[in-house]
Amino acid sequence: MDSKTVFTKTAKGLMEATGKTSALSRDMRALLKEIDGKATVADVQAKLGKLPQAKLQDALQVLVKNDFIREFKQSQAAAPEQTAAAVDIDLDFTMAIPTASTLAKQVEEEARQKAQAAAEAAARAKAEAAARAKAEAQARAKRDAEQRRAREEAERKAKEAAERERRAAEEKARREAEERSRREAEEHARKEAEEAERRAREEAERKAQEEAERERREAEERARREAEEQARREAEERARKEAEEAERKEREEAERKAQEEAERERREAEEKARREAEEQARREAEEAERREREEAELKEREEAERKAQEEAE
């Protein structure tokens, strides 16, 4: 391809450009929207601004290979077709793999675009005839120039009419698709709302049943605990009274035993004191008797010594 090459969208490209499918990246879709069957490669590059020509041609080749666009008119100096190898593009001109639902929509859209595709085919046939006529006119005399210009004008008008019909068909298809999507969305929303309402009602009933069951179990548990608490208090009261009675009896028995023990100890103390007094008195008497005996013996010894001394003198 060269800068004068003109491309047009295929039915698949129309679906992608109008948003019926989403197989391309945003940059590739933006490029696809600039392909209108009239703009040359140079025109497209001018609209896209800073995109280098080599990368633009690579991106266009990707669109051609994946049947999003086809060449509307080729110049005689068109560059050889590139190989099927992947190209390195800095922008995000990457392809996405269509899903089954996307392919189904493509088939449906292609069926709706049948008339438009036929018009484009006729326009392409006329364009090819014009190209052949132009090539032949270069070899013929100038007398054919006016006839060629008239034919090209007719072809231009036919192409413009085909473009108008295509746009009208695209707009009609878009409105129909939007209306169908709206109805489907409303039906889907209605069904989801009914389902959500049913689930909410069932959930509310389930929660009410669970709450009633929980309250019943709690009431039974409270009644059981209250009965157990009442029984415990009664048992504790009986135990307390029995303990108090047993304590009173033990206290009275202890007081009686203490009195008896005190009386016994008093008698024992008195008896002990009496015995100790008697023993003390006995010991004192024996001590007095011993002192008296020792004093008597001392007096006898002193008297004997005195007498012995007197006798010695």
Short mmCIF file of the C-alpha atoms (twelve columns), coordinates in Angstrom:
data_MODEL
# 
_entry.id   MODEL 
# 
loop_
_atom_site.group_PDB 
_atom_site.id 
_atom_site.type_symbol 
_atom_site.label_atom_id 
_atom_site.label_alt_id 
_atom_site.label_comp_id 
_atom_site.label_asym_id 
_atom_site.label_seq_id 
_atom_site.Cartn_x 
_atom_site.Cartn_y 
_atom_site.Cartn_z 
_atom_site.pdbx_PDB_model_num 
ATOM 1   C CA . MET A 1   0.000   0.000   0.000   1 
ATOM 2   C CA . ASP A 2   1.031   3.624   -0.444  1 
ATOM 3   C CA . SER A 3   -0.214  6.970   0.785   1 
ATOM 4   C CA . LYS A 4   -2.944  7.078   -1.919  1 
ATOM 5   C CA . THR A 5   -4.478  3.716   -1.044  1 
ATOM 6   C CA . VAL A 6   -8.108  3.906   0.096   1 
ATOM 7   C CA . PHE A 7   -9.625  1.349   2.480   1 
ATOM 8   C CA . THR A 8   -13.246 0.631   3.383   1 
ATOM 9   C CA . LYS A 9   -14.718 -1.253  6.355   1 
ATOM 10  C CA . THR A 10  -15.988 -4.796  6.028   1 
ATOM 11  C CA . ALA A 11  -19.188 -5.911  7.749   1 
ATOM 12  C CA . LYS A 12  -17.006 -7.162  10.617  1 
ATOM 13  C CA . GLY A 13  -15.274 -3.776  10.738  1 
ATOM 14  C CA . LEU A 14  -18.619 -1.949  10.807  1 
ATOM 15  C CA . MET A 15  -19.734 -3.990  13.805  1 
ATOM 16  C CA . GLU A 16  -16.505 -3.218  15.626  1 
ATOM 17  C CA . ALA A 17  -16.602 0.493   14.755  1 
ATOM 18  C CA . THR A 18  -20.224 0.872   15.907  1 
ATOM 19  C CA . GLY A 19  -19.553 -0.873  19.220  1 
ATOM 20  C CA . LYS A 20  -21.447 -4.105  18.458  1 
ATOM 21  C CA . THR A 21  -18.256 -6.038  19.125  1 
ATOM 22  C CA . SER A 22  -15.142 -5.255  21.153  1 
ATOM 23  C CA . ALA A 23  -12.372 -7.328  19.616  1 
ATOM 24  C CA . LEU A 24  -9.929  -4.439  19.092  1 
ATOM 25  C CA . SER A 25  -8.002  -2.197  21.446  1 
ATOM 26  C CA . ARG A 26  -9.018  1.435   21.838  1 
ATOM 27  C CA . ASP A 27  -6.251  2.701   19.513  1 
ATOM 28  C CA . MET A 28  -7.068  0.167   16.819  1 
ATOM 29  C CA . ARG A 29  -10.773 1.024   17.077  1 
ATOM 30  C CA . ALA A 30  -9.941  4.737   16.731  1 
ATOM 31  C CA . LEU A 31  -7.959  3.932   13.587  1 
ATOM 32  C CA . LEU A 32  -10.816 1.782   12.240  1 
ATOM 33  C CA . LYS A 33  -13.304 4.647   12.640  1 
ATOM 34  C CA . GLU A 34  -11.178 6.822   10.324  1 
ATOM 35  C CA . ILE A 35  -11.579 4.274   7.478   1 
ATOM 36  C CA . ASP A 36  -14.578 5.508   5.493   1 
ATOM 37  C CA . GLY A 37  -13.987 4.398   1.875   1 
ATOM 38  C CA . LYS A 38  -12.916 7.910   0.878   1 
ATOM 39  C CA . ALA A 39  -9.904  8.881   2.990   1 
ATOM 40  C CA . THR A 40  -6.517  7.802   1.693   1 
ATOM 41  C CA . VAL A 41  -3.739  6.456   3.913   1 
ATOM 42  C CA . ALA A 42  -2.221  9.964   3.878   1 
ATOM 43  C CA . ASP A 43  -5.570  11.452  4.996   1 
ATOM 44  C CA . VAL A 44  -5.836  8.947   7.844   1 
ATOM 45  C CA . GLN A 45  -2.263  9.684   8.944   1 
ATOM 46  C CA . ALA A 46  -3.022  13.423  8.940   1 
ATOM 47  C CA . LYS A 47  -6.087  12.870  11.137  1 
ATOM 48  C CA . LEU A 48  -4.170  10.696  13.602  1 
ATOM 49  C CA . GLY A 49  -1.422  13.287  13.993  1 
ATOM 50  C CA . LYS A 50  1.911   11.981  15.266  1 
ATOM 51  C CA . LEU A 51  1.547   8.327   14.221  1 
ATOM 52  C CA . PRO A 52  4.510   7.422   11.956  1 
ATOM 53  C CA . GLN A 53  3.633   6.205   8.495   1 
ATOM 54  C CA . ALA A 54  5.386   2.854   8.956   1 
ATOM 55  C CA . LYS A 55  3.427   2.071   12.098  1 
ATOM 56  C CA . LEU A 56  0.203   3.227   10.473  1 
ATOM 57  C CA . GLN A 57  0.785   0.864   7.563   1 
ATOM 58  C CA . ASP A 58  1.551   -1.977  9.978   1 
ATOM 59  C CA . ALA A 59  -1.710  -1.306  11.861  1 
ATOM 60  C CA . LEU A 60  -3.682  -1.156  8.586   1 
ATOM 61  C CA . GLN A 61  -2.116  -4.443  7.538   1 
ATOM 62  C CA . VAL A 62  -3.279  -6.003  10.820  1 
ATOM 63  C CA . LEU A 63  -6.841  -4.787  10.165  1 
ATOM 64  C CA . VAL A 64  -6.713  -6.157  6.591   1 
ATOM 65  C CA . LYS A 65  -5.445  -9.570  7.714   1 
ATOM 66  C CA . ASN A 66  -8.188  -9.852  10.327  1 
ATOM 67  C CA . ASP A 67  -10.917 -8.841  7.820   1 
ATOM 68  C CA . PHE A 68  -11.872 -5.546  9.482   1 
ATOM 69  C CA . ILE A 69  -11.068 -3.520  6.317   1 
ATOM 70  C CA . ARG A 70  -10.331 -4.192  2.653   1 
ATOM 71  C CA . GLU A 71  -8.647  -2.114  -0.004  1 
ATOM 72  C CA . PHE A 72  -11.129 0.001   -1.929  1 
ATOM 73  C CA . LYS A 73  -8.737  1.194   -4.640  1 
ATOM 74  C CA . GLN A 74  -5.063  0.415   -5.110  1 
ATOM 75  C CA . SER A 75  -2.517  2.557   -6.921  1 
ATOM 76  C CA . GLN A 76  -0.287  0.985   -9.483  1 
ATOM 77  C CA . ALA A 77  2.702   1.571   -7.235  1 
ATOM 78  C CA . ALA A 78  1.250   -0.318  -4.266  1 
ATOM 79  C CA . ALA A 79  3.851   -1.859  -2.007  1 
ATOM 80  C CA . PRO A 80  4.109   -5.657  -1.834  1 
ATOM 81  C CA . GLU A 81  1.904   -7.285  0.746   1 
ATOM 82  C CA . GLN A 82  3.633   -7.880  4.047   1 
ATOM 83  C CA . THR A 83  4.043   -11.343 5.486   1 
ATOM 84  C CA . ALA A 84  1.694   -12.735 8.129   1 
ATOM 85  C CA . ALA A 85  4.328   -12.254 10.842  1 
ATOM 86  C CA . ALA A 86  3.323   -10.089 13.822  1 
ATOM 87  C CA . VAL A 87  4.468   -6.424  13.688  1 
ATOM 88  C CA . ASP A 88  5.844   -4.396  16.566  1 
ATOM 89  C CA . ILE A 89  3.613   -1.327  17.143  1 
ATOM 90  C CA . ASP A 90  4.216   1.040   20.021  1 
ATOM 91  C CA . LEU A 91  0.553   2.042   20.283  1 
ATOM 92  C CA . ASP A 92  -1.889  -0.476  21.648  1 
ATOM 93  C CA . PHE A 93  -2.929  -1.856  18.220  1 
ATOM 94  C CA . THR A 94  -3.454  -5.353  19.588  1 
ATOM 95  C CA . MET A 95  -6.147  -7.846  18.674  1 
ATOM 96  C CA . ALA A 96  -8.547  -9.492  21.061  1 
ATOM 97  C CA . ILE A 97  -9.943  -12.963 20.377  1 
ATOM 98  C CA . PRO A 98  -13.740 -12.711 19.774  1 
ATOM 99  C CA . THR A 99  -15.883 -14.827 22.086  1 
ATOM 100 C CA . ALA A 100 -18.689 -17.133 20.953  1 
ATOM 101 C CA . SER A 101 -21.295 -14.495 21.795  1 
ATOM 102 C CA . THR A 102 -19.304 -11.892 19.836  1 
ATOM 103 C CA . LEU A 103 -19.185 -14.190 16.812  1 
ATOM 104 C CA . ALA A 104 -22.942 -14.743 17.067  1 
ATOM 105 C CA . LYS A 105 -23.509 -10.989 17.096  1 
ATOM 106 C CA . GLN A 106 -21.195 -10.667 14.120  1 
ATOM 107 C CA . VAL A 107 -23.254 -13.181 12.150  1 
ATOM 108 C CA . GLU A 108 -26.442 -11.348 13.051  1 
ATOM 109 C CA . GLU A 109 -24.969 -7.986  12.103  1 
ATOM 110 C CA . GLU A 110 -23.598 -9.352  8.844   1 
ATOM 111 C CA . ALA A 111 -27.083 -10.545 7.959   1 
ATOM 112 C CA . ARG A 112 -28.489 -7.085  8.649   1 
ATOM 113 C CA . GLN A 113 -25.727 -5.497  6.615   1 
ATOM 114 C CA . LYS A 114 -26.371 -7.683  3.572   1 
ATOM 115 C CA . ALA A 115 -27.871 -4.887  1.537   1 
ATOM 116 C CA . GLN A 116 -25.119 -2.481  2.512   1 
ATOM 117 C CA . ALA A 117 -22.441 -5.065  1.675   1 
ATOM 118 C CA . ALA A 118 -24.013 -5.569  -1.714  1 
ATOM 119 C CA . ALA A 119 -23.944 -1.826  -2.314  1 
ATOM 120 C CA . GLU A 120 -20.307 -1.697  -1.299  1 
ATOM 121 C CA . ALA A 121 -19.522 -4.615  -3.599  1 
ATOM 122 C CA . ALA A 122 -21.148 -2.766  -6.479  1 
ATOM 123 C CA . ALA A 123 -19.223 0.375   -5.597  1 
ATOM 124 C CA . ARG A 124 -15.968 -1.581  -5.420  1 
ATOM 125 C CA . ALA A 125 -16.708 -3.181  -8.788  1 
ATOM 126 C CA . LYS A 126 -17.321 0.225   -10.279 1 
ATOM 127 C CA . ALA A 127 -14.153 1.551   -8.688  1 
ATOM 128 C CA . GLU A 128 -12.144 -1.322  -10.132 1 
ATOM 129 C CA . ALA A 129 -13.702 -0.682  -13.532 1 
ATOM 130 C CA . ALA A 130 -12.770 2.988   -13.136 1 
ATOM 131 C CA . ALA A 131 -9.197  2.019   -12.289 1 
ATOM 132 C CA . ARG A 132 -8.991  -0.213  -15.363 1 
ATOM 133 C CA . ALA A 133 -10.548 2.520   -17.440 1 
ATOM 134 C CA . LYS A 134 -8.004  4.984   -16.094 1 
ATOM 135 C CA . ALA A 135 -5.131  2.642   -16.958 1 
ATOM 136 C CA . GLU A 136 -6.524  2.123   -20.431 1 
ATOM 137 C CA . ALA A 137 -7.164  5.866   -20.823 1 
ATOM 138 C CA . GLN A 138 -3.481  6.568   -20.240 1 
ATOM 139 C CA . ALA A 139 -2.774  4.567   -23.397 1 
ATOM 140 C CA . ARG A 140 -5.638  6.065   -25.347 1 
ATOM 141 C CA . ALA A 141 -5.934  9.513   -26.806 1 
ATOM 142 C CA . LYS A 142 -7.090  12.613  -24.982 1 
ATOM 143 C CA . ARG A 143 -10.432 12.251  -26.659 1 
ATOM 144 C CA . ASP A 144 -11.337 9.683   -23.995 1 
ATOM 145 C CA . ALA A 145 -10.494 12.093  -21.120 1 
ATOM 146 C CA . GLU A 146 -13.909 13.731  -20.946 1 
ATOM 147 C CA . GLN A 147 -15.635 10.387  -21.066 1 
ATOM 148 C CA . ARG A 148 -13.369 9.080   -18.292 1 
ATOM 149 C CA . ARG A 149 -14.033 12.130  -16.119 1 
ATOM 150 C CA . ALA A 150 -17.770 11.706  -16.605 1 
ATOM 151 C CA . ARG A 151 -17.525 8.058   -15.686 1 
ATOM 152 C CA . GLU A 152 -15.453 8.871   -12.595 1 
ATOM 153 C CA . GLU A 153 -17.999 11.495  -11.573 1 
ATOM 154 C CA . ALA A 154 -20.763 8.961   -11.902 1 
ATOM 155 C CA . GLU A 155 -18.775 6.491   -9.865  1 
ATOM 156 C CA . ARG A 156 -18.115 9.142   -7.220  1 
ATOM 157 C CA . LYS A 157 -21.801 9.894   -6.975  1 
ATOM 158 C CA . ALA A 158 -22.564 6.187   -6.794  1 
ATOM 159 C CA . LYS A 159 -19.982 5.786   -4.045  1 
ATOM 160 C CA . GLU A 160 -21.443 8.728   -2.117  1 
ATOM 161 C CA . ALA A 161 -24.930 7.272   -2.501  1 
ATOM 162 C CA . ALA A 162 -23.651 3.904   -1.316  1 
ATOM 163 C CA . GLU A 163 -21.950 5.596   1.646   1 
ATOM 164 C CA . ARG A 164 -25.177 7.405   2.545   1 
ATOM 165 C CA . GLU A 165 -27.091 4.149   2.328   1 
ATOM 166 C CA . ARG A 166 -24.442 2.414   4.406   1 
ATOM 167 C CA . ARG A 167 -24.560 5.104   7.079   1 
ATOM 168 C CA . ALA A 168 -28.353 5.014   7.084   1 
ATOM 169 C CA . ALA A 169 -28.237 1.232   7.431   1 
ATOM 170 C CA . GLU A 170 -25.663 1.507   10.220  1 
ATOM 171 C CA . GLU A 171 -27.795 4.073   12.056  1 
ATOM 172 C CA . LYS A 172 -30.905 1.944   11.666  1 
ATOM 173 C CA . ALA A 173 -29.035 -1.149  12.867  1 
ATOM 174 C CA . ARG A 174 -27.614 0.826   15.782  1 
ATOM 175 C CA . ARG A 175 -31.067 2.093   16.824  1 
ATOM 176 C CA . GLU A 176 -32.547 -1.386  16.499  1 
ATOM 177 C CA . ALA A 177 -29.688 -2.888  18.510  1 
ATOM 178 C CA . GLU A 178 -30.019 -0.199  21.190  1 
ATOM 179 C CA . GLU A 179 -33.790 -0.718  21.380  1 
ATOM 180 C CA . ARG A 180 -33.344 -4.472  21.615  1 
ATOM 181 C CA . SER A 181 -30.623 -4.050  24.249  1 
ATOM 182 C CA . ARG A 182 -32.878 -1.678  26.198  1 
ATOM 183 C CA . ARG A 183 -35.802 -4.133  26.129  1 
ATOM 184 C CA . GLU A 184 -33.530 -7.010  27.083  1 
ATOM 185 C CA . ALA A 185 -31.998 -4.938  29.898  1 
ATOM 186 C CA . GLU A 186 -35.462 -3.959  31.184  1 
ATOM 187 C CA . GLU A 187 -36.645 -7.571  31.068  1 
ATOM 188 C CA . HIS A 188 -33.473 -8.730  32.745  1 
ATOM 189 C CA . ALA A 189 -33.804 -6.039  35.425  1 
ATOM 190 C CA . ARG A 190 -37.467 -6.979  35.988  1 
ATOM 191 C CA . LYS A 191 -36.609 -10.663 36.394  1 
ATOM 192 C CA . GLU A 192 -33.703 -9.827  38.702  1 
ATOM 193 C CA . ALA A 193 -35.957 -7.570  40.789  1 
ATOM 194 C CA . GLU A 194 -38.602 -10.318 41.073  1 
ATOM 195 C CA . GLU A 195 -35.954 -12.872 41.976  1 
ATOM 196 C CA . ALA A 196 -34.394 -10.497 44.518  1 
ATOM 197 C CA . GLU A 197 -37.839 -9.824  46.009  1 
ATOM 198 C CA . ARG A 198 -38.550 -13.559 46.245  1 
ATOM 199 C CA . ARG A 199 -35.188 -14.223 47.866  1 
ATOM 200 C CA . ALA A 200 -35.682 -11.299 50.250  1 
ATOM 201 C CA . ARG A 201 -39.148 -12.581 51.201  1 
ATOM 202 C CA . GLU A 202 -37.858 -16.106 51.761  1 
ATOM 203 C CA . GLU A 203 -34.924 -14.736 53.733  1 
ATOM 204 C CA . ALA A 204 -37.263 -12.616 55.879  1 
ATOM 205 C CA . GLU A 205 -39.503 -15.641 56.556  1 
ATOM 206 C CA . ARG A 206 -36.480 -17.762 57.396  1 
ATOM 207 C CA . LYS A 207 -35.126 -15.107 59.745  1 
ATOM 208 C CA . ALA A 208 -38.568 -14.714 61.377  1 
ATOM 209 C CA . GLN A 209 -38.763 -18.461 61.943  1 
ATOM 210 C CA . GLU A 210 -35.230 -18.536 63.293  1 
ATOM 211 C CA . GLU A 211 -35.998 -15.552 65.553  1 
ATOM 212 C CA . ALA A 212 -39.177 -17.228 66.858  1 
ATOM 213 C CA . GLU A 213 -37.287 -20.468 67.454  1 
ATOM 214 C CA . ARG A 214 -34.484 -18.555 69.181  1 
ATOM 215 C CA . GLU A 215 -36.950 -16.693 71.415  1 
ATOM 216 C CA . ARG A 216 -38.690 -19.981 72.266  1 
ATOM 217 C CA . ARG A 217 -35.390 -21.609 73.173  1 
ATOM 218 C CA . GLU A 218 -34.383 -18.539 75.194  1 
ATOM 219 C CA . ALA A 219 -37.723 -18.561 77.038  1 
ATOM 220 C CA . GLU A 220 -37.327 -22.267 77.813  1 
ATOM 221 C CA . GLU A 221 -33.744 -21.640 78.900  1 
ATOM 222 C CA . ARG A 222 -34.826 -18.712 81.133  1 
ATOM 223 C CA . ALA A 223 -37.606 -20.849 82.671  1 
ATOM 224 C CA . ARG A 224 -35.151 -23.685 83.272  1 
ATOM 225 C CA . ARG A 225 -32.579 -21.347 84.810  1 
ATOM 226 C CA . GLU A 226 -35.235 -19.696 86.988  1 
ATOM 227 C CA . ALA A 227 -36.476 -23.103 88.162  1 
ATOM 228 C CA . GLU A 228 -32.926 -24.196 88.861  1 
ATOM 229 C CA . GLU A 229 -32.241 -20.889 90.653  1 
ATOM 230 C CA . GLN A 230 -35.410 -21.280 92.739  1 
ATOM 231 C CA . ALA A 231 -34.486 -24.858 93.616  1 
ATOM 232 C CA . ARG A 232 -30.950 -23.748 94.426  1 
ATOM 233 C CA . ARG A 233 -32.189 -20.930 96.693  1 
ATOM 234 C CA . GLU A 234 -34.590 -23.292 98.473  1 
ATOM 235 C CA . ALA A 235 -31.838 -25.898 98.869  1 
ATOM 236 C CA . GLU A 236 -29.470 -23.199 100.132 1 
ATOM 237 C CA . GLU A 237 -32.138 -21.949 102.573 1 
ATOM 238 C CA . ARG A 238 -32.715 -25.480 103.878 1 
ATOM 239 C CA . ALA A 239 -28.987 -26.063 104.096 1 
ATOM 240 C CA . ARG A 240 -28.556 -22.710 105.871 1 
ATOM 241 C CA . LYS A 241 -31.265 -23.516 108.414 1 
ATOM 242 C CA . GLU A 242 -29.885 -27.008 108.928 1 
ATOM 243 C CA . ALA A 243 -26.391 -25.561 109.271 1 
ATOM 244 C CA . GLU A 244 -27.643 -22.949 111.754 1 
ATOM 245 C CA . GLU A 245 -29.475 -25.635 113.763 1 
ATOM 246 C CA . ALA A 246 -26.423 -27.890 113.699 1 
ATOM 247 C CA . GLU A 247 -24.240 -24.937 114.678 1 
ATOM 248 C CA . ARG A 248 -26.592 -24.032 117.538 1 
ATOM 249 C CA . LYS A 249 -26.520 -27.618 118.796 1 
ATOM 250 C CA . GLU A 250 -22.748 -27.750 118.397 1 
ATOM 251 C CA . ARG A 251 -22.418 -24.415 120.188 1 
ATOM 252 C CA . GLU A 252 -24.656 -25.552 123.052 1 
ATOM 253 C CA . GLU A 253 -22.796 -28.880 123.265 1 
ATOM 254 C CA . ALA A 254 -19.472 -27.042 123.179 1 
ATOM 255 C CA . GLU A 255 -20.663 -24.630 125.883 1 
ATOM 256 C CA . ARG A 256 -21.837 -27.562 128.029 1 
ATOM 257 C CA . LYS A 257 -18.549 -29.386 127.496 1 
ATOM 258 C CA . ALA A 258 -16.649 -26.171 128.174 1 
ATOM 259 C CA . GLN A 259 -18.573 -25.661 131.424 1 
ATOM 260 C CA . GLU A 260 -17.959 -29.265 132.435 1 
ATOM 261 C CA . GLU A 261 -14.306 -28.964 131.478 1 
ATOM 262 C CA . ALA A 262 -14.031 -25.682 133.368 1 
ATOM 263 C CA . GLU A 263 -15.671 -27.271 136.390 1 
ATOM 264 C CA . ARG A 264 -13.389 -30.291 136.157 1 
ATOM 265 C CA . GLU A 265 -10.347 -28.079 135.744 1 
ATOM 266 C CA . ARG A 266 -11.505 -25.923 138.678 1 
ATOM 267 C CA . ARG A 267 -11.876 -28.995 140.883 1 
ATOM 268 C CA . GLU A 268 -8.556  -30.364 139.676 1 
ATOM 269 C CA . ALA A 269 -6.953  -26.971 140.285 1 
ATOM 270 C CA . GLU A 270 -8.449  -26.819 143.768 1 
ATOM 271 C CA . GLU A 271 -7.351  -30.389 144.452 1 
ATOM 272 C CA . LYS A 272 -3.907  -29.622 143.066 1 
ATOM 273 C CA . ALA A 273 -3.703  -26.435 145.122 1 
ATOM 274 C CA . ARG A 274 -4.804  -28.352 148.221 1 
ATOM 275 C CA . ARG A 275 -2.237  -31.084 147.604 1 
ATOM 276 C CA . GLU A 276 0.439   -28.505 146.871 1 
ATOM 277 C CA . ALA A 277 -0.513  -26.605 150.038 1 
ATOM 278 C CA . GLU A 278 -0.379  -29.801 152.079 1 
ATOM 279 C CA . GLU A 279 2.901   -30.736 150.419 1 
ATOM 280 C CA . GLN A 280 4.204   -27.267 151.076 1 
ATOM 281 C CA . ALA A 281 3.103   -27.446 154.643 1 
ATOM 282 C CA . ARG A 282 4.666   -30.903 155.026 1 
ATOM 283 C CA . ARG A 283 7.911   -29.707 153.466 1 
ATOM 284 C CA . GLU A 284 7.899   -26.628 155.703 1 
ATOM 285 C CA . ALA A 285 7.243   -28.800 158.739 1 
ATOM 286 C CA . GLU A 286 10.008  -31.199 157.775 1 
ATOM 287 C CA . GLU A 287 12.299  -28.231 157.104 1 
ATOM 288 C CA . ALA A 288 11.484  -26.751 160.503 1 
ATOM 289 C CA . GLU A 289 11.979  -30.118 162.160 1 
ATOM 290 C CA . ARG A 290 15.317  -30.526 160.317 1 
ATOM 291 C CA . ARG A 291 16.460  -27.055 161.359 1 
ATOM 292 C CA . GLU A 292 15.472  -27.742 164.906 1 
ATOM 293 C CA . ARG A 293 17.324  -31.036 164.842 1 
ATOM 294 C CA . GLU A 294 20.403  -29.431 163.291 1 
ATOM 295 C CA . GLU A 295 20.286  -26.610 165.826 1 
ATOM 296 C CA . ALA A 296 20.014  -29.148 168.639 1 
ATOM 297 C CA . GLU A 297 22.891  -31.156 167.272 1 
ATOM 298 C CA . LEU A 298 24.897  -27.955 166.808 1 
ATOM 299 C CA . LYS A 299 24.201  -26.994 170.417 1 
ATOM 300 C CA . GLU A 300 25.161  -30.484 171.581 1 
ATOM 301 C CA . ARG A 301 28.437  -30.326 169.614 1 
ATOM 302 C CA . GLU A 302 29.187  -26.858 170.894 1 
ATOM 303 C CA . GLU A 303 28.403  -28.007 174.442 1 
ATOM 304 C CA . ALA A 304 30.608  -31.081 174.008 1 
ATOM 305 C CA . GLU A 305 33.450  -29.030 172.609 1 
ATOM 306 C CA . ARG A 306 33.074  -26.503 175.446 1 
ATOM 307 C CA . LYS A 307 33.134  -29.303 178.011 1 
ATOM 308 C CA . ALA A 308 36.113  -30.913 176.278 1 
ATOM 309 C CA . GLN A 309 37.929  -27.606 176.261 1 
ATOM 310 C CA . GLU A 310 37.131  -27.048 179.916 1 
ATOM 311 C CA . GLU A 311 38.330  -30.488 180.752 1 
ATOM 312 C CA . ALA A 312 41.483  -29.897 178.717 1 
ATOM 313 C CA . GLU A 313 42.149  -26.625 180.553 1 
# 
